[in-house]
């Protein structure tokens, strides 16, 4: 019968270190006089359709419709028209839920 190891697994250890490092970094780099960081989408260079949608939803959330529109496919841009047409379409159901 083997006894449980006191030393944590390397996966657990790495995850713990990363968590502590991220908490330390965020708590030590912000202060009352810090300026807010620019809002960066989740994926800098989206490679999959899911990543593109995540970025689009991010831009909808921060109300940056021009950036959200830039992720549309050429076919979708042709169907929606200009950015102002795109904005108008987002104000009508069911797209107004975005």
N, C-alpha and C positions, 0 to 999 in steps of 0.2 A: 504494500500500500504506500503510495507516494503522498508526501505531505504537500500542502499548497505552498507555492513559492512566495516568499516575502517580497521579492524583487518583481515589480510590475513588468508586464510584457512591453516589448519595445513599441508596439503600435499605441498602446495606452500612454506610454511615456511621451512619445512624440506628440500625440494629440493634446496631452496636458501642457506640455511646454509651449505649443503653439497657442493654446487658449490663454495661458498666463502671459505670454509675450504680447498678444493682441490686446488684452486688457491693460497691461502696463503701458503699451504704446498709446492707446487712446486716452488713458487717464493722465499721462504725462505730457502729451503734446497739445492738449486743449486747455485754455485758461480764459479768464474773463475778457481778455483783450484780443483773443485770437479771432481771425477772420474766418468765416465759414468756407469750407473747401468747395470747389466747383462740383456741381452735380455731375457725376460720371455714370454712364450707363453700365449695367452689369457686365456686358461683354464689349471689350474694346474693338475686337475684330470678329464679329459673329460668323460662325462657320456652318451652323445648322439652322433649319427653319425655326426650331424652338428658341434658339438664341436670338434670332431676328425678332421674333414675336416678343420675347422678354424685353428687348431694347425698345421696341415700339411701345409696349405698355408702360415702360419707365418714362418715356417722353410724354405720353398722354398724362401720366400722373403729375408730372411737373409742368404740364400745360405748354409744352414746346412742340406745337403742331408741325412746324417746319421740319424739325428733325424726325418726327414720327412719319411725316409724309415722305421723307427721303428714303425710308426703308421699303416703300411700296415697290412692287415689281413694275416693269415698264407697261405691262398689260393693265395693271390696276391703275397706274397713273393715267393711262389713256382713257380708262372707263370713268375715273373720277374727275378728270380735267385738271384745272389749276388748283393751287393751294387754297384759294378762297372758296372754290367749289367743294374741295375736300372738307374745309372747315364747316361749311354749310351742311354738308351731309352728316357730319358728326353731331349736329344739333337736332337731327330728326330721329325718331324711333326706328330701329332699336339701337342705333349707334350712339345715341345720347347717353346711354348707360356707361360708356367708356369714360 
